[in-house]
């Protein structure tokens, strides 16, 4: 009998707001752009007394190359984003000699959900311009407000 193999699936889609400004840097070897930021994602649920409660999950995000540069240029604390990526873990030695491990999302695409402001005024079109990536326009309908968005990819 042939051995069954578990499919290798590692995919995450999450939406939330940045908890602080993104941290941009370049790697020591090659100067590759990388940005790190965290988002807060809210979850509403009913407790045992049928009362609505809210829980917050904080998730770390890392983006590389042109996607990192777009995040640096366009995201700030409280910016709303939708992130499509994969989970990754990394381990390093802290200054005190202990090993530290973190699980974070390595972004493949980031959708900026806020309307963009130009010269202090809202851009009527409401999407982030980045000619180095293919655009994908869509609409999120909130009855009174329409937002256009654009996927930015790590490729």
PyMOL CGO cylinders between C-alpha atoms (Angstrom):
from pymol import cmd
from pymol.cgo import CYLINDER

trace = [
    CYLINDER, 0.00, 0.00, 0.00, 1.32, 3.43, -0.92, 0.3, 1, 1, 1, 1, 1, 1,
    CYLINDER, 1.32, 3.43, -0.92, 2.24, 5.71, 1.93, 0.3, 1, 1, 1, 1, 1, 1,
    CYLINDER, 2.24, 5.71, 1.93, -0.02, 8.74, 2.26, 0.3, 1, 1, 1, 1, 1, 1,
    CYLINDER, -0.02, 8.74, 2.26, 1.69, 12.08, 2.59, 0.3, 1, 1, 1, 1, 1, 1,
    CYLINDER, 1.69, 12.08, 2.59, 0.16, 15.04, 4.39, 0.3, 1, 1, 1, 1, 1, 1,
    CYLINDER, 0.16, 15.04, 4.39, -0.19, 18.05, 2.06, 0.3, 1, 1, 1, 1, 1, 1,
    CYLINDER, -0.19, 18.05, 2.06, 2.18, 20.89, 2.86, 0.3, 1, 1, 1, 1, 1, 1,
    CYLINDER, 2.18, 20.89, 2.86, -0.11, 23.85, 3.42, 0.3, 1, 1, 1, 1, 1, 1,
    CYLINDER, -0.11, 23.85, 3.42, 1.04, 26.99, 5.19, 0.3, 1, 1, 1, 1, 1, 1,
    CYLINDER, 1.04, 26.99, 5.19, -1.25, 29.90, 4.43, 0.3, 1, 1, 1, 1, 1, 1,
    CYLINDER, -1.25, 29.90, 4.43, -2.57, 32.74, 6.60, 0.3, 1, 1, 1, 1, 1, 1,
    CYLINDER, -2.57, 32.74, 6.60, -4.92, 35.62, 5.86, 0.3, 1, 1, 1, 1, 1, 1,
    CYLINDER, -4.92, 35.62, 5.86, -5.46, 38.15, 8.62, 0.3, 1, 1, 1, 1, 1, 1,
    CYLINDER, -5.46, 38.15, 8.62, -6.72, 41.72, 8.91, 0.3, 1, 1, 1, 1, 1, 1,
    CYLINDER, -6.72, 41.72, 8.91, -5.95, 44.22, 11.62, 0.3, 1, 1, 1, 1, 1, 1,
    CYLINDER, -5.95, 44.22, 11.62, -4.44, 47.56, 12.57, 0.3, 1, 1, 1, 1, 1, 1,
    CYLINDER, -4.44, 47.56, 12.57, -0.76, 48.33, 13.15, 0.3, 1, 1, 1, 1, 1, 1,
    CYLINDER, -0.76, 48.33, 13.15, 0.06, 48.68, 16.84, 0.3, 1, 1, 1, 1, 1, 1,
    CYLINDER, 0.06, 48.68, 16.84, 2.98, 51.06, 16.13, 0.3, 1, 1, 1, 1, 1, 1,
    CYLINDER, 2.98, 51.06, 16.13, 4.98, 52.40, 13.19, 0.3, 1, 1, 1, 1, 1, 1,
    CYLINDER, 4.98, 52.40, 13.19, 6.75, 49.75, 11.07, 0.3, 1, 1, 1, 1, 1, 1,
    CYLINDER, 6.75, 49.75, 11.07, 10.47, 49.16, 11.73, 0.3, 1, 1, 1, 1, 1, 1,
    CYLINDER, 10.47, 49.16, 11.73, 12.45, 49.26, 8.47, 0.3, 1, 1, 1, 1, 1, 1,
    CYLINDER, 12.45, 49.26, 8.47, 16.04, 48.08, 8.05, 0.3, 1, 1, 1, 1, 1, 1,
    CYLINDER, 16.04, 48.08, 8.05, 18.35, 46.50, 5.51, 0.3, 1, 1, 1, 1, 1, 1,
    CYLINDER, 18.35, 46.50, 5.51, 20.21, 43.25, 5.99, 0.3, 1, 1, 1, 1, 1, 1,
    CYLINDER, 20.21, 43.25, 5.99, 23.96, 43.39, 6.65, 0.3, 1, 1, 1, 1, 1, 1,
    CYLINDER, 23.96, 43.39, 6.65, 24.62, 40.95, 3.82, 0.3, 1, 1, 1, 1, 1, 1,
    CYLINDER, 24.62, 40.95, 3.82, 23.42, 42.51, 0.58, 0.3, 1, 1, 1, 1, 1, 1,
    CYLINDER, 23.42, 42.51, 0.58, 21.30, 45.35, 1.95, 0.3, 1, 1, 1, 1, 1, 1,
    CYLINDER, 21.30, 45.35, 1.95, 17.98, 43.58, 1.34, 0.3, 1, 1, 1, 1, 1, 1,
    CYLINDER, 17.98, 43.58, 1.34, 15.07, 45.73, 2.59, 0.3, 1, 1, 1, 1, 1, 1,
    CYLINDER, 15.07, 45.73, 2.59, 13.00, 44.20, 5.40, 0.3, 1, 1, 1, 1, 1, 1,
    CYLINDER, 13.00, 44.20, 5.40, 10.22, 45.65, 7.55, 0.3, 1, 1, 1, 1, 1, 1,
    CYLINDER, 10.22, 45.65, 7.55, 8.67, 44.33, 10.76, 0.3, 1, 1, 1, 1, 1, 1,
    CYLINDER, 8.67, 44.33, 10.76, 5.41, 45.41, 12.34, 0.3, 1, 1, 1, 1, 1, 1,
    CYLINDER, 5.41, 45.41, 12.34, 2.64, 44.03, 14.53, 0.3, 1, 1, 1, 1, 1, 1,
    CYLINDER, 2.64, 44.03, 14.53, -1.08, 44.14, 14.01, 0.3, 1, 1, 1, 1, 1, 1,
    CYLINDER, -1.08, 44.14, 14.01, -3.94, 43.81, 16.46, 0.3, 1, 1, 1, 1, 1, 1,
    CYLINDER, -3.94, 43.81, 16.46, -6.79, 41.60, 15.29, 0.3, 1, 1, 1, 1, 1, 1,
    CYLINDER, -6.79, 41.60, 15.29, -10.04, 41.68, 17.26, 0.3, 1, 1, 1, 1, 1, 1,
    CYLINDER, -10.04, 41.68, 17.26, -12.31, 38.70, 17.82, 0.3, 1, 1, 1, 1, 1, 1,
    CYLINDER, -12.31, 38.70, 17.82, -15.86, 38.99, 19.14, 0.3, 1, 1, 1, 1, 1, 1,
    CYLINDER, -15.86, 38.99, 19.14, -17.55, 36.09, 20.89, 0.3, 1, 1, 1, 1, 1, 1,
    CYLINDER, -17.55, 36.09, 20.89, -20.36, 35.33, 23.31, 0.3, 1, 1, 1, 1, 1, 1,
    CYLINDER, -20.36, 35.33, 23.31, -19.36, 34.19, 26.80, 0.3, 1, 1, 1, 1, 1, 1,
    CYLINDER, -19.36, 34.19, 26.80, -21.18, 31.58, 28.91, 0.3, 1, 1, 1, 1, 1, 1,
    CYLINDER, -21.18, 31.58, 28.91, -23.70, 34.28, 29.95, 0.3, 1, 1, 1, 1, 1, 1,
    CYLINDER, -23.70, 34.28, 29.95, -24.41, 35.09, 26.28, 0.3, 1, 1, 1, 1, 1, 1,
    CYLINDER, -24.41, 35.09, 26.28, -22.79, 38.51, 26.64, 0.3, 1, 1, 1, 1, 1, 1,
    CYLINDER, -22.79, 38.51, 26.64, -20.60, 39.83, 23.83, 0.3, 1, 1, 1, 1, 1, 1,
    CYLINDER, -20.60, 39.83, 23.83, -16.90, 39.89, 24.70, 0.3, 1, 1, 1, 1, 1, 1,
    CYLINDER, -16.90, 39.89, 24.70, -13.90, 41.01, 22.68, 0.3, 1, 1, 1, 1, 1, 1,
    CYLINDER, -13.90, 41.01, 22.68, -10.45, 39.50, 22.60, 0.3, 1, 1, 1, 1, 1, 1,
    CYLINDER, -10.45, 39.50, 22.60, -7.39, 40.94, 20.87, 0.3, 1, 1, 1, 1, 1, 1,
    CYLINDER, -7.39, 40.94, 20.87, -4.67, 38.88, 19.18, 0.3, 1, 1, 1, 1, 1, 1,
    CYLINDER, -4.67, 38.88, 19.18, -1.33, 40.56, 18.43, 0.3, 1, 1, 1, 1, 1, 1,
    CYLINDER, -1.33, 40.56, 18.43, 0.52, 39.15, 15.43, 0.3, 1, 1, 1, 1, 1, 1,
    CYLINDER, 0.52, 39.15, 15.43, 4.00, 39.95, 14.12, 0.3, 1, 1, 1, 1, 1, 1,
    CYLINDER, 4.00, 39.95, 14.12, 4.46, 40.51, 10.38, 0.3, 1, 1, 1, 1, 1, 1,
    CYLINDER, 4.46, 40.51, 10.38, 7.67, 40.58, 8.31, 0.3, 1, 1, 1, 1, 1, 1,
    CYLINDER, 7.67, 40.58, 8.31, 7.90, 41.77, 4.69, 0.3, 1, 1, 1, 1, 1, 1,
    CYLINDER, 7.90, 41.77, 4.69, 10.86, 41.80, 2.33, 0.3, 1, 1, 1, 1, 1, 1,
    CYLINDER, 10.86, 41.80, 2.33, 12.18, 43.70, -0.72, 0.3, 1, 1, 1, 1, 1, 1,
    CYLINDER, 12.18, 43.70, -0.72, 9.81, 46.07, -2.58, 0.3, 1, 1, 1, 1, 1, 1,
    CYLINDER, 9.81, 46.07, -2.58, 6.92, 45.06, -0.33, 0.3, 1, 1, 1, 1, 1, 1,
    CYLINDER, 6.92, 45.06, -0.33, 9.00, 46.19, 2.68, 0.3, 1, 1, 1, 1, 1, 1,
    CYLINDER, 9.00, 46.19, 2.68, 9.70, 49.52, 1.01, 0.3, 1, 1, 1, 1, 1, 1,
    CYLINDER, 9.70, 49.52, 1.01, 6.00, 50.05, 0.24, 0.3, 1, 1, 1, 1, 1, 1,
    CYLINDER, 6.00, 50.05, 0.24, 5.13, 49.32, 3.87, 0.3, 1, 1, 1, 1, 1, 1,
    CYLINDER, 5.13, 49.32, 3.87, 7.79, 51.77, 5.08, 0.3, 1, 1, 1, 1, 1, 1,
    CYLINDER, 7.79, 51.77, 5.08, 6.43, 54.49, 2.81, 0.3, 1, 1, 1, 1, 1, 1,
    CYLINDER, 6.43, 54.49, 2.81, 2.69, 53.95, 3.37, 0.3, 1, 1, 1, 1, 1, 1,
    CYLINDER, 2.69, 53.95, 3.37, 2.00, 52.41, 6.77, 0.3, 1, 1, 1, 1, 1, 1,
    CYLINDER, 2.00, 52.41, 6.77, 1.86, 54.10, 10.16, 0.3, 1, 1, 1, 1, 1, 1,
    CYLINDER, 1.86, 54.10, 10.16, 0.53, 53.24, 13.61, 0.3, 1, 1, 1, 1, 1, 1,
    CYLINDER, 0.53, 53.24, 13.61, -3.21, 52.34, 13.37, 0.3, 1, 1, 1, 1, 1, 1,
    CYLINDER, -3.21, 52.34, 13.37, -3.11, 51.73, 9.58, 0.3, 1, 1, 1, 1, 1, 1,
    CYLINDER, -3.11, 51.73, 9.58, -5.58, 49.01, 8.56, 0.3, 1, 1, 1, 1, 1, 1,
    CYLINDER, -5.58, 49.01, 8.56, -4.14, 46.13, 6.53, 0.3, 1, 1, 1, 1, 1, 1,
    CYLINDER, -4.14, 46.13, 6.53, -5.05, 42.71, 5.21, 0.3, 1, 1, 1, 1, 1, 1,
    CYLINDER, -5.05, 42.71, 5.21, -2.04, 40.37, 5.12, 0.3, 1, 1, 1, 1, 1, 1,
    CYLINDER, -2.04, 40.37, 5.12, -1.74, 37.21, 3.04, 0.3, 1, 1, 1, 1, 1, 1,
    CYLINDER, -1.74, 37.21, 3.04, 1.29, 35.13, 3.92, 0.3, 1, 1, 1, 1, 1, 1,
    CYLINDER, 1.29, 35.13, 3.92, 2.70, 32.09, 5.64, 0.3, 1, 1, 1, 1, 1, 1,
    CYLINDER, 2.70, 32.09, 5.64, 3.75, 31.27, 9.17, 0.3, 1, 1, 1, 1, 1, 1,
    CYLINDER, 3.75, 31.27, 9.17, 7.46, 31.08, 9.87, 0.3, 1, 1, 1, 1, 1, 1,
    CYLINDER, 7.46, 31.08, 9.87, 9.49, 30.66, 13.03, 0.3, 1, 1, 1, 1, 1, 1,
    CYLINDER, 9.49, 30.66, 13.03, 12.97, 31.91, 13.76, 0.3, 1, 1, 1, 1, 1, 1,
    CYLINDER, 12.97, 31.91, 13.76, 15.33, 31.40, 16.68, 0.3, 1, 1, 1, 1, 1, 1,
    CYLINDER, 15.33, 31.40, 16.68, 18.19, 33.59, 17.88, 0.3, 1, 1, 1, 1, 1, 1,
    CYLINDER, 18.19, 33.59, 17.88, 20.45, 34.02, 20.90, 0.3, 1, 1, 1, 1, 1, 1,
    CYLINDER, 20.45, 34.02, 20.90, 19.51, 36.90, 23.18, 0.3, 1, 1, 1, 1, 1, 1,
    CYLINDER, 19.51, 36.90, 23.18, 22.15, 39.08, 24.85, 0.3, 1, 1, 1, 1, 1, 1,
    CYLINDER, 22.15, 39.08, 24.85, 21.75, 37.08, 28.07, 0.3, 1, 1, 1, 1, 1, 1,
    CYLINDER, 21.75, 37.08, 28.07, 22.66, 33.87, 26.18, 0.3, 1, 1, 1, 1, 1, 1,
    CYLINDER, 22.66, 33.87, 26.18, 19.19, 32.33, 26.14, 0.3, 1, 1, 1, 1, 1, 1,
    CYLINDER, 19.19, 32.33, 26.14, 17.54, 31.12, 22.96, 0.3, 1, 1, 1, 1, 1, 1,
    CYLINDER, 17.54, 31.12, 22.96, 14.48, 33.02, 21.80, 0.3, 1, 1, 1, 1, 1, 1,
    CYLINDER, 14.48, 33.02, 21.80, 11.93, 31.86, 19.25, 0.3, 1, 1, 1, 1, 1, 1,
    CYLINDER, 11.93, 31.86, 19.25, 9.19, 33.83, 17.55, 0.3, 1, 1, 1, 1, 1, 1,
    CYLINDER, 9.19, 33.83, 17.55, 6.41, 32.74, 15.18, 0.3, 1, 1, 1, 1, 1, 1,
    CYLINDER, 6.41, 32.74, 15.18, 5.36, 35.44, 12.73, 0.3, 1, 1, 1, 1, 1, 1,
    CYLINDER, 5.36, 35.44, 12.73, 3.71, 35.87, 9.36, 0.3, 1, 1, 1, 1, 1, 1,
    CYLINDER, 3.71, 35.87, 9.36, 6.00, 36.27, 6.35, 0.3, 1, 1, 1, 1, 1, 1,
    CYLINDER, 6.00, 36.27, 6.35, 3.90, 38.46, 4.06, 0.3, 1, 1, 1, 1, 1, 1,
    CYLINDER, 3.90, 38.46, 4.06, 3.36, 37.55, 0.42, 0.3, 1, 1, 1, 1, 1, 1,
    CYLINDER, 3.36, 37.55, 0.42, 0.79, 40.28, -0.21, 0.3, 1, 1, 1, 1, 1, 1,
    CYLINDER, 0.79, 40.28, -0.21, -0.40, 43.22, 1.85, 0.3, 1, 1, 1, 1, 1, 1,
    CYLINDER, -0.40, 43.22, 1.85, -3.58, 45.08, 1.10, 0.3, 1, 1, 1, 1, 1, 1,
    CYLINDER, -3.58, 45.08, 1.10, -3.64, 48.64, 2.46, 0.3, 1, 1, 1, 1, 1, 1,
    CYLINDER, -3.64, 48.64, 2.46, -7.21, 49.33, 3.60, 0.3, 1, 1, 1, 1, 1, 1,
    CYLINDER, -7.21, 49.33, 3.60, -7.04, 53.03, 4.49, 0.3, 1, 1, 1, 1, 1, 1,
    CYLINDER, -7.04, 53.03, 4.49, -7.71, 55.78, 2.02, 0.3, 1, 1, 1, 1, 1, 1,
    CYLINDER, -7.71, 55.78, 2.02, -4.47, 57.49, 1.09, 0.3, 1, 1, 1, 1, 1, 1,
    CYLINDER, -4.47, 57.49, 1.09, -3.98, 61.19, 1.75, 0.3, 1, 1, 1, 1, 1, 1,
    CYLINDER, -3.98, 61.19, 1.75, -2.16, 63.45, -0.70, 0.3, 1, 1, 1, 1, 1, 1,
    CYLINDER, -2.16, 63.45, -0.70, -0.98, 66.85, 0.53, 0.3, 1, 1, 1, 1, 1, 1,
    CYLINDER, -0.98, 66.85, 0.53, -3.22, 66.59, 3.58, 0.3, 1, 1, 1, 1, 1, 1,
    CYLINDER, -3.22, 66.59, 3.58, -6.33, 65.81, 1.49, 0.3, 1, 1, 1, 1, 1, 1,
    CYLINDER, -6.33, 65.81, 1.49, -7.92, 62.44, 0.87, 0.3, 1, 1, 1, 1, 1, 1,
    CYLINDER, -7.92, 62.44, 0.87, -7.18, 60.92, -2.51, 0.3, 1, 1, 1, 1, 1, 1,
    CYLINDER, -7.18, 60.92, -2.51, -10.47, 60.42, -4.32, 0.3, 1, 1, 1, 1, 1, 1,
    CYLINDER, -10.47, 60.42, -4.32, -9.35, 57.11, -5.77, 0.3, 1, 1, 1, 1, 1, 1,
    CYLINDER, -9.35, 57.11, -5.77, -8.24, 55.83, -2.34, 0.3, 1, 1, 1, 1, 1, 1,
    CYLINDER, -8.24, 55.83, -2.34, -5.55, 53.34, -3.27, 0.3, 1, 1, 1, 1, 1, 1,
    CYLINDER, -5.55, 53.34, -3.27, -1.80, 53.13, -2.82, 0.3, 1, 1, 1, 1, 1, 1,
    CYLINDER, -1.80, 53.13, -2.82, 0.24, 53.74, -5.97, 0.3, 1, 1, 1, 1, 1, 1,
    CYLINDER, 0.24, 53.74, -5.97, 3.19, 51.45, -6.60, 0.3, 1, 1, 1, 1, 1, 1,
    CYLINDER, 3.19, 51.45, -6.60, 3.98, 50.96, -10.28, 0.3, 1, 1, 1, 1, 1, 1,
    CYLINDER, 3.98, 50.96, -10.28, 6.47, 48.17, -9.57, 0.3, 1, 1, 1, 1, 1, 1,
    CYLINDER, 6.47, 48.17, -9.57, 3.65, 45.74, -8.72, 0.3, 1, 1, 1, 1, 1, 1,
    CYLINDER, 3.65, 45.74, -8.72, 0.63, 44.46, -10.57, 0.3, 1, 1, 1, 1, 1, 1,
    CYLINDER, 0.63, 44.46, -10.57, -2.57, 46.05, -9.38, 0.3, 1, 1, 1, 1, 1, 1,
    CYLINDER, -2.57, 46.05, -9.38, -5.71, 44.27, -8.36, 0.3, 1, 1, 1, 1, 1, 1,
    CYLINDER, -5.71, 44.27, -8.36, -8.60, 46.65, -7.82, 0.3, 1, 1, 1, 1, 1, 1,
    CYLINDER, -8.60, 46.65, -7.82, -11.62, 45.66, -5.81, 0.3, 1, 1, 1, 1, 1, 1,
    CYLINDER, -11.62, 45.66, -5.81, -14.23, 47.16, -3.57, 0.3, 1, 1, 1, 1, 1, 1,
    CYLINDER, -14.23, 47.16, -3.57, -15.16, 46.83, 0.07, 0.3, 1, 1, 1, 1, 1, 1,
    CYLINDER, -15.16, 46.83, 0.07, -18.70, 48.07, 0.44, 0.3, 1, 1, 1, 1, 1, 1,
    CYLINDER, -18.70, 48.07, 0.44, -19.70, 49.83, 3.66, 0.3, 1, 1, 1, 1, 1, 1,
    CYLINDER, -19.70, 49.83, 3.66, -22.99, 51.23, 2.31, 0.3, 1, 1, 1, 1, 1, 1,
    CYLINDER, -22.99, 51.23, 2.31, -21.82, 54.87, 2.32, 0.3, 1, 1, 1, 1, 1, 1,
    CYLINDER, -21.82, 54.87, 2.32, -18.08, 54.47, 1.68, 0.3, 1, 1, 1, 1, 1, 1,
    CYLINDER, -18.08, 54.47, 1.68, -16.25, 52.63, -1.08, 0.3, 1, 1, 1, 1, 1, 1,
    CYLINDER, -16.25, 52.63, -1.08, -12.55, 51.86, -0.73, 0.3, 1, 1, 1, 1, 1, 1,
    CYLINDER, -12.55, 51.86, -0.73, -10.39, 50.77, -3.61, 0.3, 1, 1, 1, 1, 1, 1,
    CYLINDER, -10.39, 50.77, -3.61, -7.46, 48.60, -2.73, 0.3, 1, 1, 1, 1, 1, 1,
    CYLINDER, -7.46, 48.60, -2.73, -4.34, 47.18, -4.25, 0.3, 1, 1, 1, 1, 1, 1,
    CYLINDER, -4.34, 47.18, -4.25, -2.41, 44.01, -3.55, 0.3, 1, 1, 1, 1, 1, 1,
    CYLINDER, -2.41, 44.01, -3.55, 1.31, 44.49, -3.12, 0.3, 1, 1, 1, 1, 1, 1,
    CYLINDER, 1.31, 44.49, -3.12, 3.29, 41.29, -3.50, 0.3, 1, 1, 1, 1, 1, 1,
    CYLINDER, 3.29, 41.29, -3.50, 6.70, 40.23, -2.23, 0.3, 1, 1, 1, 1, 1, 1,
    CYLINDER, 6.70, 40.23, -2.23, 7.78, 39.01, -5.69, 0.3, 1, 1, 1, 1, 1, 1,
]
cmd.load_cgo(trace, "trace")
